[in-house]
Amino acid sequence: MSAMSLSHYNLRADREKMALLKDFYCEFVGLKVGPRAALNSYGFWLYASDQAVLHLSEIRSGEQRQSELKTSFDHVAFNCVDSQAMQEKLQQAGIVYRLAEIPASEGFPTQQQIFFNDPLGNGIELNFV
């Protein structure tokens, strides 16, 4: 048995922060709110094309989220189009970002990457071939 692909990742927050994250990922990553399974909790599923890639879930009653928890998580990456338009959008919004370029190598085309953080500090990488 082995993994075949990444299904999704989940961010948990209170409703106010969840709304902030939803709006941010829709505006600056290009995800869209889509259908969500019938669950007994509040939240959103955000889609890239027809794939649910980001689940935003409300923290459970009484749950304590650690905001200073040290982990090895660095970022989540998305394949994107129109790097120039994205850079302009980030600049207009005052979002600090970093550019990187990965040169072509056997089996891999040249990629431009844009790195930035969401409003809660989670890392985002946008890849442009």
Secondary structure, DSSP 8 states (H G I E B T S, - for coil): ----S---EEEEE-HHHHHHHHHHHHHHT--EEE-----SS-EEEEEETTEEEEEEEE--TT----SS---S--EEEEEES-HHHHHHHHHHHT---EEEEE--BTTB--EEEEEEE-TTS-EEEEEE-
